[in-house]
Amino acid sequence: MVTAWMTAIAAAAVLALCIFGSIMLAAAFRHRIIAEEIVLDALPPGFDGFRILFITDIHRRRLPKALQASLGGEIDAVFLGGDITEKGNSLSRLSDNMNLLCSIAPVYAVHGNHDYKAKVALVDNIIRGSGARLLMDENVFLERNGQKLLLTGVDFPKQGGKRKYAPLPLAPLSAVPYCRIILVHDPLWLSKQSSVPADLVLAGHTHGGQVVLPFGLQMHTDPFYRTYNAGNYSIPREDGTGADAKLLISRGFGTAHLPIRWRSPAEIHVLTLRQGQSRA
């Protein structure tokens, strides 16, 4: 009798694990599109209403072709926040994803840690060959209605080591005063900055934990991620140059290591920039 009960309990546990695993697997291949407005006090009036498609951490996933149909003609720029691919991913899939994104709007991208673990020379050729601009510790001006917005792409350290970043490229003197967006893969970069020289920082990497454990347990070990995990934050600018910087950390589109998610759904962002009251 005891053996029969133990067998039944074990079978029920295995069934529960299979069901739970199936739910997590299915969640890894879904996504939600988050549309939100971001108000920036320093935003030039010509950029009011500027729309950004922001995607991070694609990894092995194939982007849905419906993106072009639903967003084509409505997006001003596409920002890719790193981990555009990963080791072992099909180069043809990467090419398809990049061509799809470039059909929507001009694309600006930065490396993530997994991009450097892949065949990065081939990866970079595909990214650039699609027409995207790969920013490796570089500034670029975006222009709209005769006005400029400064975009800075922070490259993930080639040799690893999340704190060994190159110095942030200086903004051209001709751009002062300016509104600046920083695109960086890992928000941990912020922990080494004495001040945030930007109005908006866009990041990914965390996957929001990917599998969010009970009792507040974290998959990431660095204490920084206990505060800055996923979502919107306000970062004080210690240099006193303006309002607090806005920080958005995306949960990303793909998954790392295992194709599972739990309580951290995959995300694609459509961001509409709005001019703050102080510049209106």
N, C-alpha and C positions, 0 to 999 in steps of 0.2 A: 504493500500500500504506500509506504514512504517513497519507494522508488518511482511509483507511478505519479505521485504528486510532484516529485522533483523533476521528472521528465516533462510534465505538463507546464510547470513554472518555467523551465528552461526553454521550452518551445514557445511559450508566450513572450518571453524576453527576446528571443530571436526574431519573432514576428514583429514586435514593437520596434526593434532596431531597424529592421528592413523597411518598415513603414516610415519611420523617422528619417532614415537615410534617403528614401525616395522623395520625401518632401523637400529635404535640403538640396538634393540633386535637381529637382524641378525648379527650385527657387534660383539656382545658379544660372538658369537659361531664360529667366524672365528679366524684365527691367521696367523702370518707370521713368517718364520724362517729367522733370521738375522745372516748371516755368516760374521765374520770380524776377522782381525788379530789385536792382541794387542802386541805392542813392549815393552819389559821390559829390561832395561839396565842390571839389576842384574840377569837375567834369566840364569841358568846354561846351557851350550851348549847341554847337554843331553836332555833338555826339549824343545829345539827348534822344533816347529811343534807339540807340545803337544796340543791335542784338548779336549775342555771342552764343554759339553752340559749343559747350564745354564738355569734353569727354576725357576721362582718364582711365588707365589700367584696363585696356582692352584685352591684353594677353592673347589668348588663343581664340577668342570669340569672333564670330562673323557679324559685322554690323548689318542691321536689317535694311534692305533696299527701300523699304517704305520711308526711311528718313528723307530721302531725296524728294519723294512725292509730297511728303507732308511739310517739309521745311524749305525746299528749294525756292529761292526768290524772297524768302522772309528773313534770312540770316545774313549778317554783314561780315562775320568772320567766324572761323572755327579754330578753337584753341585745344590742343592735345597735351595733356598733362603728364606724359611719360608712360612707360610700360605699354608702348604701342604694340609690342609683340613680346615674345619670349623664346628661350632656347627650345628648339624642336618644333616651333610653329611653322606652318607652311608659308613659304615666301609668296606663293600665289594668293593666299588668303590675305596676307599683309597688303599686297598690291591691290587686291579688290577693295579692301577697306579704305585705303588711301585714295583710290580713284573715286570711290563713292563720296568721300568727304570733300574732295576737291571739286566735285560737281555741284556742291551746295554753296560754297563760298571760299574765299581765300583761307588757306590753312597755315597755322603757325604751331610749331611743335617743339617740345623739349624731350630729352632722354630721361628714362627712368632706369633703375638698377637692372631690371630684367632686359632692357634693350641692349645693355652692355654685355650681358651674359649670352646673348644670341650672336650670330655672325654679323657684328655691328657694321662692318664695311658694306655688306650686301644690304642690310637693313637701311642704312643711310642712303644708299643709291636709290632704293625703291621710294623712300620718303621724298627725297629731292626730285627724283624722276617723275613723281606724280604732280609736281608743281608746288608742293608744300615748302614752306620756309622753316628749316630746322635751326633753332636758335641755341647756340652754344656759348653762354655767357655773353650775350649780345643784346643791343638795343635796336629797335626798329620803330619808325614812326608809322602810325596808322592815320590816314587822312580822310576827312569827311566834311563836306560843306565848307571847304577852305580852312579848316582847323585841324590840329594835330593832337594825337594821344600817344603817349610813350609806352611801348610794350617792351619789357625786359624778360628774356628767357634765361633761366638759371640751369646750367648743365649739371647733371648728376656726376659726382666724382668718378672718373674713369677707372681708378684703381680701387674703388670701394671706399669704405670709411665714410659714414654719413656726415661727418663733421668737417671733412677736408675739402671744402668748396673753394673755388677760385673767388677772388674779390669780386664784389658786384660791379659790373661796368658802370662807369660814371655817366650820368646824364649829360648830353651836350649842353653847353652854355646857352645855345640858341633855344633850348627847350625850357628854360627857366623864365617864369613859373610854368609848371606843367602838371598834368594829371598822369600818374604812372600806374600801370598794372604790371605785377610780377607774376610770371608763370613758372612754377617750380614743382618738381615731382613730389618730394618729401617735405611735409611741413616742418619736420625737425630742423630744417635749415634755419628756421626762425629763432631757434634756441641759441644760436651763435651770433645773432645780430643785436648790437647794442641799441639799435633803433630800427624801425621799419620804414625805409625810404620809399614808400609807395602808398597809394590810396586804396588799392585792392590787391590782394594776394590770392591766387588760385592754385590749389594743390590737390594731391590725391594720395596714393601709396597705402594708406591705412586700410582700405576696403571697409572702413567702419568696424573693423574687427573680423569681418567676413562671417565668422560664426561667433555670435555674441553669447557668452557663457552666463549662467546664472550667478547671482551674488556679486555682480560687478567685476568678475574676473576678466582679465584682459589677455588677448593673444599676444599683444606687443609688450615687451618688457621695459622699455624706456619710460620713466615717469611722465615725460612730456605728453605722451599719448593718452594719459589718464584725463588730461584736461582738453587736449586738442585731438579729438578722435574723428569726428565727422560732423558736418553741418556748418553753420555760420557763427563767426566770432568777431569780436572787436578787440583790436590790439592797440594799446596806447603808443603814441609816437613820442618818445622821450626827448626828441630834439626840438619839440615845440613848434614844428613847421605847419601844423594844421590839425584837423580832426583825426580821431582814431582811425587807424587803417582797418579796412574790412578784410576778413579772411574767410574763404570758402574752401572746405575740405570735402571732396567728393568721395562717396563710397565706391566709385568706379563702376565700370561696365562688366569686366571679366572677373576671373578668380585666379588666385595663386595656389600652386601645389595641388589642391584637390578641387574639382568642380562642384563645390557645395557652398550654400549660404544658409544662414539662420538668423533671423531678426536683424538683418542688415541687407536690405534689398539693393540690387544693382540700380545704378542711376545714370541718366543722361540729363544735362542741364541746358536750359535755354534761358540765358540771362539778358535782361533788358536794362541798359544803363540809363539812369535818370539823374538829372542835374539837381544838386542840393539847393536849398533855399538861399544859401549865402551867395550863390553865383547867379541866381535867377534874375 
